[in-house]
């Protein structure tokens, strides 16, 4: 599948978001900032996943053979 490397990055970014949330729990002085960054990272992951989903389908709704 040509989009697998992008989906791999989506998974990686979601993991980064989780790790940032864990760091936020350990560093109260930076909790708000770390949680904001974690949310932004997950937002990017969501956008990448959406990009792949929309590019996988042709205009008639069938899966692309790219």
C-alpha positions in Angstrom: 0.0 0.0 0.0 1.6 3.3 -1.0 0.2 5.2 2.0 1.6 2.8 4.6 4.6 5.0 5.5 2.2 7.9 6.2 0.0 5.7 8.3 3.1 4.5 10.2 3.9 8.2 11.0 0.3 8.7 12.2 0.9 5.9 14.7 4.2 7.3 15.7 2.7 10.8 16.2 -0.1 9.4 18.4 2.6 7.7 20.5 4.4 11.0 20.8 1.2 12.5 22.1 0.8 9.8 24.7 4.4 10.3 25.9 4.0 14.1 26.1 0.9 13.5 28.3 2.9 11.2 30.5 5.6 13.9 30.8 2.9 16.5 31.7 1.9 14.4 34.7 5.5 14.3 35.9 6.3 18.0 35.3 3.5 20.1 36.9 5.2 23.4 36.0 4.8 22.6 32.3 1.6 20.6 32.3 -0.5 23.0 30.3 2.1 23.5 27.7 2.9 19.8 27.3 -0.8 19.0 27.0 -1.3 21.7 24.4 1.6 20.3 22.4 0.3 16.8 22.8 -3.0 17.9 21.5 -1.4 19.6 18.5 0.6 16.5 17.7 -2.5 14.3 17.8 -4.3 16.9 15.6 -1.6 16.6 13.0 -1.8 12.8 13.2 -5.6 13.0 12.6 -5.1 15.3 9.6 -2.6 12.9 8.1 -4.9 9.9 8.6 -7.7 11.9 7.0 -5.5 12.8 4.1 -4.7 9.1 3.5 -8.4 8.1 3.8 -9.5 10.7 1.3 -6.7 9.9 -1.2 -7.5 6.2 -1.0 -10.9 6.7 -2.5 -11.6 7.8 -6.0 -14.4 10.3 -6.7 -16.9 7.5 -7.2 -16.2 6.1 -3.8 -14.1 3.1 -4.8 -10.7 2.3 -3.4 -7.8 3.8 -5.5 -5.3 1.4 -7.0 -2.4 3.8 -6.6 
